[in-house]
Amino acid sequence: ITLKLNAKAVALAEEGRKIYNLTAGQLPCKPMSELIELMRGELNFLKSFQYAPVPGIRELRDKFLHRFFATRDLENSPLEAKLDCAISNGGKHALGNALGALVNPGDEVILIAPYWLTYRPLVELWGGVAKVVSSTLYDQFIPSIAEIEKAITPKTRAIIVNSPNNPTGIHYPKDWMERFGKMLLEHQEVSVISDEIYFDLSYFDPGPTYFYQLYPELLNRTIIVDGISKNMACTGLRIGFTIAPAELIAAIGRLQGQTTSGANTLVQRALVELDFDLISTFLEPIRNQLRNNARSLRESFRQADLSNCWYQSTSAFYFLVDFSTTPMFQRFAKSSEETEEISDYATDICSDLLEKHGVALVPTADFGTPNCARISLVLEERPFAEAINLVVEYLNQEK
Ligand code: PLP
């Protein structure tokens, strides 16, 4: 669906139309110059062009582990020695590996909707069964712990948690993480895959907290998925990593060894030399821009009286707009009542919005949320505000 809409956006732009593309899942800038220079330097060495060790270069694995313990306030944790890190070809690959190592056919994996659209196909690829627990704007996209607990069965292998979240742009609050952790203590057989790829991209305090910070013993069955795609603006370099108990990391290594081998050597070697403290300096102006766009979007929706649509996003690059309560929605719901087949109108609405106003969004039925669309916040502030005004004008038609 996204590719189709993108193709349409490109075709309209070629016709000379002004198009605002709010579909991006990546930063529109180059990575920090220090990393580029280090990569340039590594080009001089034969080793940069040869196979990396399957689970990654040891120094880099240790660096990712060290940064993890430092940024989650878990330094000197007794568990540090029991965890390990494997480097893979991007966060998506890390996630696929983790599910491959964990899931047997028939195992259940709990997803919290809205979820990143890749989770379900990856679970199913390994023969698992996705069980979905939903959250909505009315509960600020914070899922009910009771509902999650209800979804646990003897077949439950794992729960996937993604905070900060794609596509909602929120992270779960500390008290939720505390209750989630407490619930997990009662279910010893359940592992958690914590997708933290947007950890560094929160722009309102308090930042993300995780259940294992409150109950470190849960790190024994937690698999953290992360990477450099989002926080270092390196989606195309394909470096992700997994932090998990050493046994599971060894299993991931065996799987990766027979499927893809180790990740890109040149980039790993440059990352070994990079000062990771530069990440926050690099992200500072980006966070400011995301914060400004998030604020201006919320204000535009509020002022336009789209009362069931607005909330304050706080992290990642996204905002989720629910079409079902907007005046425009009635036009689509009514016209297709005749066929009575379609219950998701977001693709039609996004297509119409693109044709009439030149704004491209991502409809999110595949994210487990029909009749909604994802707005990317990465555009510069002026064109972003222009695009949001067009979205608001469109959604308020029919009033
Ligand atoms: N997890 C989430 C929630 C994402 O949004 C993405 C990318 O969009 C990824 C993981 C994977 O990132 P990559 O494979 O580019 O490192």
Residues whose N, C-alpha, C, O or C-beta is under 5 A from the ligand:
A	BS01	PLP	G25 G90 G91 K92 H93 W116 N162 N166 D195 I197 G227 S229 T235 I239 G240
